[in-house]
Amino acid sequence: MVPGAAQQGAPAGGPLNFGLMPPPHMPPAPAAPALRPPSPPPPHPSLDLSAPAIVLGALDPALPHAFYLSDPSLSVEEAAFLLRLLYAPRDASPATLAALGERLPAVAALAHKLDVPALLSALKGYLTGLCYASSSDVPQLLHGLRTAQSALFEGMEEEILDALAARLTTTANHFVSALQVPALQALDSSILAQIVFRLAQQGLAMSVVTSAHMPAISDVCPAGMGQVGGFTFSTYNFRPEERPLHSPWVEVGKLCWRAIVFPRGNSEGAADRYLSVFLELGSSGATRTCVACAAATVKVTLLGEDPAGEGGHAQQTPPGEPVIFNRQQPARGWRQFIPLASLHSPEGGLLPRNRLRLRFDIAVHSMQRAEDAAAA
């Protein structure tokens, strides 16, 4: 019997699925919190709150709701100041935008949502200057990166990533403090992978991966159609309270794949009890061919202290029965991959130095291009 086969029951009238299921939809975003009564927190030292206050009731009724939904932690004074930028973009000087710091992405998101061209232009000019200013530090660039993502500035994200990698290169001997790890961990793992790629061109990738605890891909075997290839996904300082982890995209069998790991499970039956692990098929292949579906067999091994992988924990699809990945179910895997109690047990040796390592072995047996599927 395949390990883990008994974990998942069969639907009435249907075949056994061996515990291999797509991840459920993420829960809807929570409703906007009610506005808090005015409180007298100390004003931001760099923000000028002396200008006449905005009467919130005179604004577009949707604006305060959208604003507080974006960042409900703001005080009324800060909200009034930031809303003034939306209605008076001429006040959005580089110095003012720089003073906003970590609040800047929320402003950019609202400017994009409400389509305020003047403020968007000021934001883009500020970010461009940030990329080329020698005084820009790592936290500023990280805030700038989130701002570019919030405003959907085409091409700006790449410029900031280049500037961030260049700044880290010049501070290579002090990058642990320069990275400001909490801010770095707020970034998506695919963004972290792009930073590592840029640092690799400067010969710093392994140093940053080891010291900043970035997610990493290793032992990649691209293979070909019908052959077994794969990759190893490692994440450092693994914690059960983490949000879902995504690996960078990896080419195996001429298709693009990535790992998705839920440290606390991703379903009612697995929440807080199991580690959930999935493999996702990308919408395009290595040649940028649009992929409609693919059939593949998959084995996932949790590597322990033994470098050779002995003594680990594995789950695999039934031999000779490829699993179908398609647009409706691009991610397939195990909701109950391993009990969290076993994973975190000191005797098990599955999390040496809090490092989680998962080996994905993939054999692609067939694939169908989107254009062929449409013509069928």
Secondary structure, DSSP 8 states (H G I E B T S, - for coil): --TTGGGS---TTS---TTEE-----------------------TT----S----GGGS-THHHHHHHHH-TT--HHHHHHHHHHHH-GGG--HHHHHHHGGGHHHHHHHHHHHT-HHHHHHHHHHHHHHHH-TT--HHHHHHHHHHHHHHT-TTHHHHHHHHHHHHHHHTGGGHHHHTTHHHHHTS-HHHHHHHHHHHHTTT-HHHHHHHHT--EEEEEE---TTSEEEEEEEESS--TT---EE---EEETTEEEEEEEETT-SSTTTTTTEEEEEEEEEEEETT--BEEEEEEEEEEEEE-SSTT-TT-EEEE--TT--EEEESSS-EEEEEEEEEHHHHT-TTT--SGGG-EEEEEEEEEEEEEEHHHHHH-
